[in-house]
């Protein structure tokens, strides 16, 4: 297919998604302006990436959350040493629900958004939604804790939440060693890499995820087995990533992360409320020379 025809088809697909209400307006998600960032000779490669981009609006995000929560009772294995269905379901009535926290807790953390959504969509009583220190005390009493977040990339954020020692409180790892409390982790989307890492490090945690991103659905899978495409995409990202100016120092100071996102995961998706840092920064980062992000990272 001719490059110009393919580019027009991708733009038309974006327009269809907007007309269907699945993508927001151009004031939020702007494929045409984004494509103008690139030299004309590079727009075909840009369109290849855009064609892979998946966006979850609020309605779809709520559906993912509902499905992830309901999967607690589906009887499927949730971890190598996680409790079975009866124990998981039976423990929910007295469970405390708490957000997964980053290194520096922030009111805009996506876990907080998921907690609000759990209250509004899942009708979780507000009294059961607690801060991390209250959840930790709950765990030390042997009671169930439900952790919640929207996305698992490398698995680092949850594992840090699990292992972190909180002042005068201990850690969830030590609480589990002492009481064996039931730990459930609800997340909407996970990479296969992150899911395997959590299962490896904390096999006792029941991970309830709606959608798992396999490696074939990343940029690495996209170019696998096609050396020409691999070279073209790598050259494209090397050319344009220096123009990006993300606010996150750990991305900005790493040439590989600038090209492929956090931990070089190379993802193609975003939520309406948040864009993962493992998604290609060329989609979401601000930049120089009047750079227009496809969608701004919140």
N, C-alpha and C positions, 0 to 999 in steps of 0.2 A: 504494500500500500504506500502511496506517495506520502511523504512527511506532512505536507500541508493538509491533505485530506484527513490523516490520522489526528492531527491537532484539532481540526474543526469537529471531528467526531467526539473527541474527549470534551471539548468545550460544550458541545450540545448535550452530552451526557450529564455534565454538571448543571446545565440549565434545566434539564428534565428533573433532576433531583431537587432543585430549588422549587420548581413549579409544583412538585409533589409534596412539598413541605418537609422533606427529609433533610435538606440542607437549608441553612438560614440565608438571609439576603446578602447582597454584595457588600453591605456595610460591615458584615462580620466575616464572611468567607468569600474571597474574591479571586477566583481562578484566572480571569482575564488579566487583571492588573498584575497578578503574580507572574504570569507567563511573560509579561513585558520586561521583567527583570533581566531576561536572558537575551544574549545575542541571537539573531534570527537562526543562525546555524545550529544553535543549542536547544531550540525550543522543542524539537522532536524528542530529545532525551528528557527534557522537563515534562513534556506531556506524558511520556511513559511512566514517570514517577507519579504525576497527578492522577493518572488512570488507576493507580493502585490505592489511592488514598481513600480511607473509610472514615466516615464521620457519624458519630452517635449523637443525635439530638436528645433533648430532655426526655421525650416520650420513649425513645429506644433505650436510653439509660435506665429509666424507671423499669422497663421491661426486663433488662438484664439483671437489675437488682432483685426483682421479684423472683426471677428464675434461679438466681444464685441462692437466695434464701430458701426457696422451696426445695432445692436440691439437698438440703440437710436431711430430708425425709425420704430420699429416693432409694436408699439402700445400697448405693454404689460406694465402693471403697473411697475414703477421703484422705487416706494417708497410710503408709506402711504399718503403723502401729496406732492409728486413730480408732476411737471407740466406734461401735456399730450404731445402726439406725436407732434402736430403742433407747440407748443411753443418750444419744445426741438429742433426739426429740424430747425425751423426758426431762432433760436438763434445761430446756429453754425458758420455762415459766419463771425460774429464779435467776436467769442469766443476767449479767451486766454487759452492756454493749458499749464499746469504746473505740475511738478512732486509732488507726495506726499513725504513729508520729514520726516526723522527720528528725534530723539531728537538732534542728532549732524549731521547736513547735511554733506554728503560725496560725492565726485565725483563718487564713485562707487555705490551709492544708485540705487536700481533697477528702481526707477522712472525716473532717467536720461536715463537708457537704453531704457525704454518704450518711452520716448520722441524722442530719435533718431529713434526708430523703427517706430513711428508715422509719422515722416518726410519721412522716406524711403519707408515705405509700404503703409501708408494711404495717402501720398502726402499732409500732412498738411503743409501749408506754414511756412517757418522758422520764419517769422515775428510774427506768432501766438504762437510760443513756447517760453515761458517767464519764468523768475525766479519768485519765490514765492512773492517777494515784488511788482513786477510789476503786477502780477495777483491780488494781494490784492487791489492795487490802481484801477485796472480795475473793481473789484467787488464793490468798494465804489462809482464808477460812475454808478452802476446799470447794468453793462455788464456781459455777461455770462462767467463763468470760468469752464473749463473742467480739473478736476484732473485726473491723470493717474498713475497707478502702476500695478505690475504684480500679486499681491496676497493680499488677505485679510484673516488674521488668526483670531485674536481676535477682530479686528476692531480698536484697540488702535491707530495705527499709523495714520489712517485717522482722527480719532476723535481728536487726539492731534494737527494735522495740522489745523483742523477746529477751534479749541478753542484757540490755542496758540496766545498770544499777541506779535506781532513783534514790535521792537523798532520804535517808532514814526510813526507806521503804523496802529495799531489796530489789529483786528482779523477778520477772515472770518465770524465767528458767529455774531460779531457786525455789520459787513458790510451787512449781510443778514437781520438782524433786521432793519437796516436803509433803505436799498434799495430793498430788496426782489430779489436780482439778481438770475438768473438761475444757479444752481450748478449741474454739471454732474460729476459723478465719474466712470471712465472706469477702470475696472480691469479684468484680464484674468480668475483668479480662486479665489473662496471665499469659506470659510467654511460656513455652515448654521448658526453657532454660531455668526461669525463676521458680516454676512449680517443682521441677526436679530438685533444685537446690533446697527449697524449704522441706520437701519430703526427706532429703538426705540428712539435713541438720536437725530437724525437729519432727521426726516421723510420727510423733504422738499427736500432732496438731491436725485437726480435721479441716482441710482446705476445701471450701465450697466455691467453685468458680463456674461462671456461665460459659465463657468462651476462652479456649486456649489457642494462642497463636503459635503455629508450628514454624520451624525455621524456613520452610518453603514459602511462607507468606511474608518474609522480611526481604529487604533489599538484597541480602546475601543469597537467598533462595531464588530471587528473581533473575539473577545473573549466573547462577550456578550452571555449569555445563555449556556456557556460551561465552567463550573467551573474548570475542569481539564486543559483545554487550558489556561484559565485565570491565573491559578497558575503557569503553566509552563512558560508562557511568562513573567510574573512578576518576577519569579525567574531568568530567563535568563537575563533580563535587570538589575536586582539588581546585578547580578554577574559581568557583563561586563561594566556597566556604570562607575564604579570607575576607569577604565583604560582610560577613555576618558579625553582629555585635550583641550576642546574648547577654542578659544580665547575670547569668549564673557563671561565676568564675571557673568552676570545675568543667564547664563546657567551653567557655571562651579561651581558656589556657591550654586546651588539648586539641591539637590539629585533628586527631582521629575522631574525637567526640564531636567536633565541629562538622565533620563530614558525615558521621554515622549515628550521632546521638549518644546518650549515656551508655557506657559499657559496649559501645559500637553495635548496639542491637539492631539499628537500621529499620525502625518500624514505620508504618504508613497509616497511622490512625490518630484520631483525637475525639474527645468528648466535647460537648458544647460548653461544659463548665470548666474543662481543663485539658491541656495538651501534654501528654507525657514527655519528659525530657529525653526518653529513649526514641521518640519519633524523630525523623530526620530534621535537624535544625533548619535546613533550607526551606522547610514548610512554615516554621513558626517564628524564627528569630527575626528581630529587627536587623537593620543593616545600614551600610553607607550608600551614598549616591542615590538617594531617593528609593531605596529598597522597599518593596511592598510585600510583607508576609502574606502567605495564603490565608492564614488565620493567626491571630495573636495568641500567645501563650498566657493563660491567666494563672 
